[in-house]
Amino acid sequence: MPVAIVTDTTHYAPPEFVAEQGIHEVSLYVNEGGNAIRESEIVDYEQFYDGDGSFSTALGLTSQPVTLFVRPDGTIMKQTGEIDLAEIRSSVAELLVAPRATGVTG
């Protein structure tokens, strides 16, 4: 069964990795005061989304970015902060190999 990796445009993966892996990007839009803004055009995400820090505080988040690797069944395989290309490659490989190794199919 073919597998596709899709991410929104706010990921932190290096462009060469995105191209190398054939990762599909979906541009997100944010509606703020009746204006639709492409998320990829927002310069300061932290200020835009959580200007006073109340959201991060309420969730107990102490840093950004938060990176999640989610298994095909929707469970979180790994949660971390900022990651480098080697960790991205390793985690994606683990996600793509794990279903085959365990006999899980989609």
C-alpha positions as CSV (number, residue, x, y, z in Angstrom):
1,M,0.0,0.0,0.0
2,P,1.5,3.4,-1.0
3,V,2.2,5.8,1.8
4,A,2.2,9.6,1.5
5,I,3.6,12.1,4.0
6,V,1.6,15.3,4.2
7,T,2.4,18.3,6.4
8,D,1.1,21.8,6.8
9,T,3.3,24.7,5.7
10,T,4.4,25.5,9.3
11,H,6.7,22.4,9.6
12,Y,10.4,22.9,10.4
13,A,11.8,20.3,8.0
14,P,14.6,21.5,5.8
15,P,13.5,22.2,2.2
16,E,15.9,19.6,0.8
17,F,14.4,16.9,3.0
18,V,10.9,17.8,2.0
19,A,11.9,17.6,-1.7
20,E,14.0,14.4,-1.2
21,Q,11.2,12.6,0.5
22,G,8.4,13.8,-1.8
23,I,6.5,15.3,1.2
24,H,3.3,17.1,0.3
25,E,2.7,20.5,1.8
26,V,-0.8,21.9,2.5
27,S,-1.0,25.7,3.0
28,L,-3.2,26.6,6.0
29,Y,-5.1,29.8,6.4
30,V,-5.9,31.6,9.6
31,N,-8.9,33.9,10.0
32,E,-8.2,36.8,12.2
33,G,-10.8,39.6,12.4
34,G,-12.4,38.5,9.2
35,N,-9.1,38.4,7.3
36,A,-7.8,35.2,5.9
37,I,-4.0,35.0,6.2
38,R,-1.8,32.3,4.8
39,E,0.0,30.7,7.7
40,S,3.2,30.4,5.7
41,E,3.2,34.3,5.5
42,I,3.1,34.9,9.2
43,V,6.5,36.1,10.4
44,D,6.1,35.6,14.2
45,Y,4.0,32.6,15.0
46,E,4.3,32.8,18.7
47,Q,3.2,36.4,18.8
48,F,0.4,35.8,16.3
49,Y,-1.1,32.8,18.0
50,D,-0.4,33.4,21.7
51,G,0.4,37.1,22.1
52,D,0.1,37.1,25.9
53,G,1.3,33.5,26.5
54,S,-2.0,32.4,28.2
55,F,-2.6,29.5,25.8
56,S,0.9,28.0,26.3
57,T,0.7,28.5,30.0
58,A,-2.7,26.8,30.2
59,L,-1.4,23.7,28.4
60,G,1.9,23.7,30.3
61,L,4.0,24.2,27.2
62,T,7.3,25.7,27.9
63,S,8.8,25.8,24.4
64,Q,8.0,25.7,20.7
65,P,8.1,24.1,18.3
66,V,6.4,20.9,19.3
67,T,7.0,18.1,16.8
68,L,4.7,15.0,16.8
69,F,5.2,11.8,14.8
70,V,1.8,10.1,14.6
71,R,1.3,6.4,13.7
72,P,-1.3,5.4,11.0
73,D,-3.7,4.4,13.8
74,G,-3.6,8.0,15.2
75,T,-1.4,7.3,18.3
76,I,1.6,9.4,19.0
77,M,4.8,7.6,18.4
78,K,7.0,10.4,19.5
79,Q,6.7,14.0,20.8
80,T,9.7,16.3,20.9
81,G,10.7,19.9,20.3
82,E,12.9,21.2,17.5
83,I,14.6,18.4,15.6
84,D,17.4,18.1,13.1
85,L,17.4,16.3,9.7
86,A,18.9,13.1,11.1
87,E,16.1,12.8,13.7
88,I,13.5,13.5,11.1
89,R,14.9,10.8,8.8
90,S,15.1,8.3,11.6
91,S,11.6,8.9,12.9
92,V,10.0,8.9,9.4
93,A,11.8,5.6,8.7
94,E,10.5,4.1,11.9
95,L,7.0,5.2,11.0
96,L,7.2,3.7,7.6
97,V,8.8,0.4,8.7
98,A,6.8,-0.2,11.9
99,P,3.5,-1.2,10.3
100,R,5.2,-3.7,8.0
101,A,7.2,-5.2,10.9
102,T,4.2,-5.6,13.2
103,G,1.8,-6.9,10.5
104,V,-0.4,-3.8,10.8
105,T,-2.1,-2.9,7.6
106,G,-4.1,0.1,6.6
